Amino acid sequence: MARATKMNSITSPELLAQVNPKNMELLNDFVDYMRSLQRSETTIKGYIGDIQIFFVWNLQFNDNKFYVDVTKRNIVSYQNWLLNTNKNSPARVRRMKATLSSMGNFIEGVLDDEFPDFRNIINKVESPTNQPVREKTVWEPEELEELLGKLQEAGEHQKACALALGIYSGRRKAELCRFKVSDFAEENLVCNGALYKSAPIQTKGRGGGKYLNCYTLAKGFTPYLNRWLELREQKGIESEWLFPTPGNMGTHIEDSMMNSWAKTFTKMIGKDFYWHSLRHYFTTLLSKQGLPDNIIQEIVGWESADMVRIYKDIGAEEQMAQFFDEDGNIRAGATKSLSDL
């Protein structure tokens, strides 16, 4: 079964039309402010969704109160509703409260001339303990090879290419959508042909996201890339995007398409598939081949090597064992080169 994610369906155009107009005006002002700070549209979309859920709850259970007049008791009631009625996870509740807190900071810091007595109270209400509610998916190489094989046999070369790109680059779901065909030209091979180095791609972060050169292990990825490019040529697809939107070749596919593919992969392999699990797999793959954490950090584009330890699914003893032979001696030349991957 796929990992259970609670999808909120409380909002609807009919209900949103009944929300206190002053609250909707406040939301619009907050969104304008976020755009002035160059937050990404994906981040802003998340803000809007979270705040709309609160406003509809407020409509139905809190007398459609103006947000500036909301009390800590109201926030406690809302948090309780999210957890025990709407069945959101603690992590989701914490995120939704963080969004409200961001809007509160906007009111307190920017609209203080209009609301001089307003104080942001969200963080005055203690949040639920952030406990994991999903079982983490850890992949074995054979499992992913099996899934790639099934996709190839079914003629699903675009899906196989996207999956292989995730496996051999470790990029996030949204980033996988943004690769261009030109990113995999021969002149973009670096490190003696071991890695493709893309043009800067927008990644997660403030200011619309950082732009990073993304690296892909060429040896594993190229066969799936070539099959997809061959199929594209047969179909007359000339888009610059590696994964173009069906019916609109001038744009790349979006997260919704990737989510649909993830559900397909889960059914095909009988194991919960989500794109972020490949980020763990890629990090683990590099670590198991002996690449030091600081090199993995550079390949993935993290600001700190601490992230490597978070993402690699390998125990300390297993990692240390790479450097000792069967007689317990330190192994000479245990570290492999990138071209071996």
C-alpha positions as CSV (number, residue, x, y, z in Angstrom):
1,M,0.0,0.0,0.0
2,A,1.1,3.6,-0.7
3,R,2.1,5.8,2.2
4,A,-1.1,7.2,3.7
5,T,-1.3,11.0,3.3
6,K,-4.3,12.9,4.6
7,M,-5.6,15.1,1.9
8,N,-7.7,18.0,3.0
9,S,-11.0,18.5,1.2
10,I,-12.7,21.0,3.5
11,T,-12.3,23.9,1.1
12,S,-14.6,24.4,-1.9
13,P,-15.5,27.5,-4.0
14,E,-18.9,27.6,-2.3
15,L,-17.4,27.6,1.2
16,L,-14.6,30.0,0.3
17,A,-17.2,32.5,-1.1
18,Q,-18.7,32.6,2.4
19,V,-15.5,33.3,4.2
20,N,-15.3,36.7,6.0
21,P,-14.3,39.2,3.2
22,K,-11.8,40.8,5.5
23,N,-10.0,37.5,5.9
24,M,-9.8,37.0,2.2
25,E,-8.4,40.5,1.8
26,L,-5.8,39.7,4.4
27,L,-4.8,36.6,2.6
28,N,-4.5,38.4,-0.7
29,D,-2.3,41.1,1.0
30,F,-0.1,38.3,2.6
31,V,0.3,36.6,-0.8
32,D,1.4,39.9,-2.4
33,Y,3.9,40.3,0.4
34,M,5.3,36.7,-0.2
35,R,5.7,37.5,-3.9
36,S,7.5,40.7,-3.1
37,L,10.0,38.5,-1.2
38,Q,10.3,36.2,-4.2
39,R,9.0,33.2,-2.5
40,S,8.4,30.4,-5.0
41,E,5.0,29.9,-6.5
42,T,5.0,26.4,-5.1
43,T,5.6,27.7,-1.6
44,I,2.9,30.4,-2.0
45,K,0.4,27.8,-3.3
46,G,1.0,25.8,-0.1
47,Y,0.5,28.9,2.1
48,I,-2.8,29.7,0.3
49,G,-4.1,26.1,0.8
50,D,-3.2,26.0,4.5
51,I,-4.7,29.4,5.3
52,Q,-7.9,28.7,3.3
53,I,-8.4,25.5,5.4
54,F,-8.2,27.6,8.5
55,F,-10.6,30.2,7.2
56,V,-13.2,27.6,6.2
57,W,-12.8,26.0,9.7
58,N,-13.2,29.4,11.1
59,L,-16.4,29.9,9.0
60,Q,-17.9,26.7,10.1
61,F,-16.9,26.4,13.7
62,N,-15.7,29.9,14.9
63,D,-18.4,32.4,13.8
64,N,-16.3,33.5,10.7
65,K,-14.2,35.6,13.0
66,F,-11.8,38.2,11.6
67,Y,-8.3,36.7,11.9
68,V,-7.0,39.7,13.8
69,D,-9.5,38.8,16.6
70,V,-8.7,35.1,16.8
71,T,-7.7,34.0,20.3
72,K,-5.4,31.3,21.7
73,R,-8.5,29.3,22.7
74,N,-9.6,29.4,19.1
75,I,-6.2,28.1,18.0
76,V,-6.4,25.3,20.5
77,S,-9.8,24.3,19.1
78,Y,-8.5,24.4,15.6
79,Q,-5.4,22.3,16.4
80,N,-7.6,19.8,18.2
81,W,-9.9,19.6,15.1
82,L,-7.0,19.1,12.8
83,L,-5.6,16.2,14.8
84,N,-8.7,14.4,16.0
85,T,-11.4,15.2,13.5
86,N,-9.6,15.9,10.3
87,K,-6.9,13.2,11.2
88,N,-3.9,15.3,10.2
89,S,-0.5,14.1,11.3
90,P,1.4,16.1,13.9
91,A,3.9,17.2,11.3
92,R,1.1,18.5,9.1
93,V,-0.4,20.4,12.0
94,R,2.9,22.0,12.8
95,R,3.3,23.1,9.2
96,M,-0.2,24.5,9.0
97,K,0.4,26.4,12.2
98,A,3.7,27.7,10.9
99,T,1.9,29.1,7.9
100,L,-0.6,31.0,10.1
101,S,2.3,32.2,12.2
102,S,4.0,33.6,9.0
103,M,0.8,35.5,8.2
104,G,0.7,36.7,11.9
105,N,4.3,38.0,11.5
106,F,3.2,39.9,8.4
107,I,0.3,41.5,10.2
108,E,2.4,42.4,13.2
109,G,5.4,43.7,11.3
110,V,3.9,45.2,8.1
111,L,0.2,46.1,9.0
112,D,1.0,47.4,12.5
113,D,-0.3,50.8,11.5
114,E,-3.7,49.3,10.8
115,F,-3.7,46.8,13.7
116,P,-1.4,48.3,16.4
117,D,-2.8,46.0,19.1
118,F,-2.4,42.7,17.2
119,R,0.1,40.1,18.6
120,N,1.0,36.9,16.8
121,I,-0.3,34.2,19.2
122,I,0.2,31.1,17.1
123,N,3.4,30.0,18.8
124,K,1.9,30.6,22.2
125,V,-0.1,27.4,21.7
126,E,2.2,24.4,22.1
127,S,2.2,22.1,19.0
128,P,1.8,18.3,19.1
129,T,4.9,16.2,19.3
130,N,6.3,15.6,15.8
131,Q,6.1,11.9,15.6
132,P,6.7,10.0,12.3
133,V,3.5,8.4,11.0
134,R,4.9,6.9,7.8
135,E,7.1,3.9,7.4
136,K,10.3,4.9,5.5
137,T,10.9,3.1,2.2
138,V,14.4,1.9,1.8
139,W,15.3,0.5,-1.6
140,E,17.6,-2.4,-2.6
141,P,19.2,-2.1,-6.0
142,E,17.5,-5.2,-7.2
143,E,14.0,-3.8,-6.5
144,L,14.6,-0.6,-8.5
145,E,16.2,-2.6,-11.3
146,E,13.0,-4.8,-11.4
147,L,10.8,-1.7,-11.6
148,L,12.9,-0.2,-14.4
149,G,12.7,-3.5,-16.2
150,K,8.9,-3.7,-15.9
151,L,8.5,-0.2,-17.3
152,Q,10.8,-0.9,-20.2
153,E,8.9,-4.1,-21.0
154,A,5.7,-2.1,-21.0
155,G,7.2,0.5,-23.4
156,E,6.9,3.2,-20.7
157,H,10.2,4.7,-21.6
158,Q,9.4,8.2,-20.3
159,K,8.5,6.9,-16.9
160,A,11.6,4.7,-16.9
161,C,13.7,7.6,-17.7
162,A,12.2,9.7,-15.0
163,L,12.7,6.9,-12.5
164,A,16.3,6.4,-13.6
165,L,16.9,10.1,-13.3
166,G,15.7,10.1,-9.7
167,I,17.8,7.1,-8.9
168,Y,21.0,8.4,-10.4
169,S,20.7,12.1,-9.5
170,G,18.8,12.1,-6.2
171,R,17.0,15.3,-7.1
172,R,13.6,16.3,-5.6
173,K,10.4,15.6,-7.4
174,A,9.9,19.2,-8.7
175,E,13.5,19.4,-9.8
176,L,13.3,16.2,-11.9
177,C,10.6,17.9,-13.9
178,R,12.9,20.8,-14.8
179,F,15.7,19.0,-16.6
180,K,16.2,19.8,-20.3
181,V,17.4,17.5,-23.0
182,S,20.4,19.8,-23.5
183,D,21.5,19.0,-19.9
184,F,22.6,15.6,-21.1
185,A,24.6,16.6,-24.1
186,E,28.0,15.0,-24.4
187,E,29.8,18.3,-23.6
188,N,28.1,18.3,-20.2
189,L,30.0,15.2,-19.1
190,V,32.4,16.0,-16.3
191,C,34.7,14.0,-14.0
192,N,36.1,11.9,-16.9
193,G,32.6,11.2,-18.1
194,A,31.2,10.0,-14.8
195,L,28.7,12.7,-14.3
196,Y,26.4,14.9,-16.3
197,K,26.4,18.5,-15.1
198,S,23.2,20.3,-15.9
199,A,22.7,24.0,-16.5
200,P,21.5,25.7,-13.3
201,I,18.1,24.3,-12.2
202,Q,15.7,25.9,-9.7
203,T,15.8,24.0,-6.5
204,K,14.0,24.4,-3.2
205,G,14.7,27.5,-1.1
206,R,14.0,31.1,-0.4
207,G,13.9,33.8,-3.0
208,G,12.2,31.6,-5.5
209,G,14.7,28.8,-4.8
210,K,18.4,28.5,-5.4
211,Y,19.7,27.6,-8.9
212,L,22.2,24.8,-8.8
213,N,24.1,22.7,-11.3
214,C,22.7,19.2,-10.8
215,Y,24.8,16.1,-11.3
216,T,23.6,12.7,-12.6
217,L,25.6,9.5,-12.7
218,A,26.0,8.9,-16.4
219,K,26.7,5.2,-16.5
220,G,23.5,4.1,-14.9
221,F,21.2,6.8,-16.4
222,T,22.3,7.0,-20.1
223,P,20.7,3.7,-21.3
224,Y,17.2,4.9,-20.1
225,L,17.8,8.4,-21.4
226,N,18.7,7.0,-24.8
227,R,15.6,4.9,-25.1
228,W,13.4,7.8,-24.1
229,L,15.1,10.1,-26.6
230,E,14.6,7.5,-29.3
231,L,10.9,7.3,-28.6
232,R,10.7,11.1,-28.6
233,E,12.2,11.2,-32.0
234,Q,9.8,8.5,-33.3
235,K,6.8,10.6,-31.9
236,G,8.2,13.9,-33.3
237,I,8.6,15.4,-29.8
238,E,10.9,18.4,-30.1
239,S,10.4,20.1,-26.7
240,E,13.5,21.4,-24.9
241,W,12.1,19.8,-21.7
242,L,13.1,16.3,-21.0
243,F,9.6,15.5,-19.8
244,P,7.3,17.9,-21.6
245,T,3.6,18.4,-20.7
246,P,1.3,16.3,-23.0
247,G,-0.4,18.7,-25.4
248,N,1.9,21.6,-24.4
249,M,5.4,20.9,-25.4
250,G,6.6,24.4,-24.3
251,T,6.2,23.5,-20.6
252,H,7.5,20.7,-18.4
253,I,5.4,18.2,-16.5
254,E,4.3,19.2,-12.9
255,D,4.3,17.5,-9.6
256,S,0.8,16.2,-10.2
257,M,2.0,14.0,-13.0
258,M,4.9,12.8,-10.9
259,N,2.5,11.9,-8.1
260,S,0.4,9.9,-10.6
261,W,3.5,8.0,-11.8
262,A,4.5,7.3,-8.1
263,K,1.1,5.6,-7.6
264,T,1.7,3.5,-10.7
265,F,5.2,2.5,-9.5
266,T,3.7,1.5,-6.1
267,K,1.2,-0.9,-7.8
268,M,3.9,-2.3,-10.1
269,I,6.5,-3.1,-7.4
270,G,4.2,-3.8,-4.5
271,K,6.1,-1.4,-2.2
272,D,5.5,2.2,-1.2
273,F,7.1,4.5,-3.8
274,Y,7.6,8.2,-3.3
275,W,10.2,10.3,-5.1
276,H,12.0,11.5,-2.1
277,S,13.0,7.9,-1.2
278,L,15.3,8.1,-4.2
279,R,17.2,11.0,-2.6
280,H,18.0,8.6,0.2
281,Y,18.9,5.8,-2.2
282,F,21.2,8.0,-4.2
283,T,23.0,9.3,-1.1
284,T,23.4,5.8,0.2
285,L,24.7,4.6,-3.2
286,L,27.4,7.1,-3.2
287,S,28.4,6.4,0.4
288,K,28.5,2.6,-0.1
289,Q,30.9,3.2,-3.0
290,G,33.3,4.9,-0.6
291,L,32.8,8.6,-1.6
292,P,33.5,10.8,1.4
293,D,30.7,12.9,2.9
294,N,32.1,16.2,1.7
295,I,32.1,15.0,-2.0
296,I,28.6,13.7,-1.7
297,Q,27.6,17.1,-0.2
298,E,29.0,18.8,-3.3
299,I,27.3,16.4,-5.7
300,V,23.9,16.8,-4.1
301,G,24.3,20.5,-3.5
302,W,23.8,20.6,0.3
303,E,25.2,23.5,2.3
304,S,26.4,21.1,5.0
305,A,27.8,17.6,5.1
306,D,25.5,17.0,8.1
307,M,22.7,16.4,5.5
308,V,24.6,13.4,4.1
309,R,24.4,11.6,7.5
310,I,20.6,12.3,7.5
311,Y,20.0,10.9,4.1
312,K,22.2,7.8,3.8
313,D,20.5,4.6,4.9
314,I,23.6,2.8,6.1
315,G,24.7,1.9,9.6
316,A,28.0,3.0,11.0
317,E,29.5,-0.5,11.2
318,E,28.5,-1.2,7.6
319,Q,30.1,2.0,6.5
320,M,33.3,1.3,8.4
321,A,33.4,-2.3,7.0
322,Q,34.1,-0.9,3.6
323,F,37.6,-0.1,4.7
324,F,38.6,-3.4,6.2
325,D,39.2,-6.8,4.5
326,E,38.1,-10.2,5.6
327,D,41.2,-10.6,7.8
328,G,40.5,-7.3,9.6
329,N,43.2,-5.4,8.0
330,I,42.7,-1.9,6.6
331,R,41.8,-2.3,2.9
332,A,44.1,-0.4,0.5
333,G,42.3,1.6,-2.2
334,A,38.9,0.9,-0.9
335,T,37.4,4.0,-2.3
336,K,36.0,3.6,-5.8
337,S,35.9,6.3,-8.5
338,L,32.8,7.9,-9.8
339,S,33.2,6.2,-13.1
340,D,32.6,2.8,-11.3
341,L,29.1,3.8,-10.3
